[in-house]
Amino acid sequence: MSPSFSPLPETAADRPAIDALLDQSFGLSRRTKASYRLREGGAAAPGLSLVVRDGADLLGCISFWPVKIGLAGHDALLLGPLAVAKGFQGKGLGLGLMRHGLALAKAKGHGLVVLVGDLPYYARAGFQRLPHEAILMPGPLDRTRFLYLELQPGALAGVAGLMLPPWRYTQILEQLI
């Protein structure tokens, strides 16, 4: 990533440009995907939504969302969406945003990050295909695209069950009690 393009915290004023970039990058059907469903009704992890700007122009964005996995409620982050404006793709902006966000997440004490994406791209930041089918995601999912990264050694050990947004996990627990 060019040194002149440094990741900055997302602001409320960035939302319209981010939505336009995401629509351009992923299409309007993006909201029907399983990862988007996990973000509905929740908020991104504090301090982990980043943008890259060139003046007033938004060049890229990334966010991380808290999720809970299984009845034990293992904490993890769901990476995404990550998008880079046309004309700036292939220049390291996305990878730079991702690495910066992952470093911030690790510094904040997060241990596990999951995502749905292309392994060849995300492997450059250390992501791997999930080694087992113990983690489930609501909705249709191509398991070959379900990836993880341990920010803390052993963070994946013993993690199993359905991945849910924290608010939905709380609702389910309350119903069980």
N, C-alpha and C positions, 0 to 999 in steps of 0.2 A: 504494500500500500504506500502510496506517495506520502512523504513526510508532511506535506502541506494539507493532507486530508486526514485529520485526526478524528476518531470517534468521540462524539459528544452525547451527553444524556438527552434522551427524547424529551420534548416539551409538548404541552397541549396544543401549541400553535403548529406543531409538526403533523398532527393527526390527518388533516385533509391531504397533504402531500404524500404521507405514508400510505393512506388508503388508495390514492391514485396510482402510486408506484406498485402496490400489491395487486391491484386490478390489472395493471399493464403486464406485470410479470407472471401472474398465475391465472388470470381470467376471472370472470365473475363467479364461476362455479367453485372457486376456491373455498367458499364458506361451507360447502357440503362435505368437505373432507374430514376424516376422523380427527386429525389434529386440531382443526378449527373447532370442532364440536367440544373438545376438551378445554378450549379457551373461553367458550361462551359463559357469560355470567360471572366471570372472574376478572382478576387484575394481574397484569404482568408482575413478575418478581421485582420488588423495589430496587431501583438503581441498575437494572439489567436490560433496559430498553435503550438502544443506542442508535444514533444516526450519523451519517457523514454528509456534510454539506459543502458546496462550493458557492459561497455567497448565499443567495436566497434559494439556490437549486439543491434539492434533495438528491443525493447520489446513491445512498444506500441506507438500509435499516435492518435491525435485528432485535428480537426480544426473546426472553426466556420466561416461562410460565411455571408456577409451582403446581405439582401434581402429587397425589398420594397413590401408593400402589399396595393393593391387597388389604385384607382386614387389619393387618398390623400397621397400616398407614405409613409405609416407608416413604420418606420424602425424596423427591427427585425434581428436576427441572425438565421441562419440555422446550427444546430449542425451536424457535421459529415464530413467525416467518423470518426468513433472511432473504432480502432482495437487493439487487443492484440495478440501477438505471441502465437502459440500453445505451451503448456508446462507452460505458465504463466497465462492462463485464470483461472478464479475462485479464484484468489488470491488478488483481490481488485485493481489491476492495472488500469483497465478501469474506475472503479468508482472513483478512486483517480485522474486520469487524467481529468475526467469529472468535478468533484468538483473543482479542481484547475482552470480549464478553465472557469467555470461558475463564480468563485470568481473574476478572472481577468476581465471577461466581465462586471460584475457588477461594479467593481472599475473603469472601463473605461466609465461608464455611460450608458451602454446598458440596455434596459428595458425588452425586450421580446426575448425568444429563442423558436424556433420550431424545430421539427425533425420528422422523420418517423422511428418508432422503436417499440420494444416490451415493453408495459407498465409495466409489472412486473419488468423488469430490470431498466428502466429509472425512475420509481416511487421512487426508492431508493435515487434519487437525487432531488426529488420533482416534477417531471414532471407529468402532468395529460393529459387525453384525452381532445381534444378541445371540449368545451361544445356545439358548434353549427357548422353549415356548412357554415358560412359566409366567411371563408378563403378558397380559392381555390388554388390548386396547378396544374400546367400544367402536363398533362400526367396521366396515370392510378395511382390510389391511393386507398389503403385500409384505409378508414376513421378511422377504429378502431385503427390504428397504427399512426395516425396523432396527435402528442403530443405537449404540450407547457409548458413553465415555465415562470412566471413573475419574473424578477429580481428586478423590481420596482413595488410596489403595483399599480394595476389598468392599467398596461401596455397593457392588452388585450382589455380594454374597447373601443368600437367604431372601432376596427380593423376589416375590411371586404374587400373582393375583391381578385383579383388574385395576387398570390405571384410571383414576378419576380426578376431576378438579377438586380442590379442598372443600369447597362449599357442598358439593354433592356427596363426598365422603362423609362429611359431618351429618348430612341428612340421613344417610343410610345407617350410620352408627346410632343416631337417635331413634330410628325405627326399630333397631335391634334391641334396644335397652327397654 
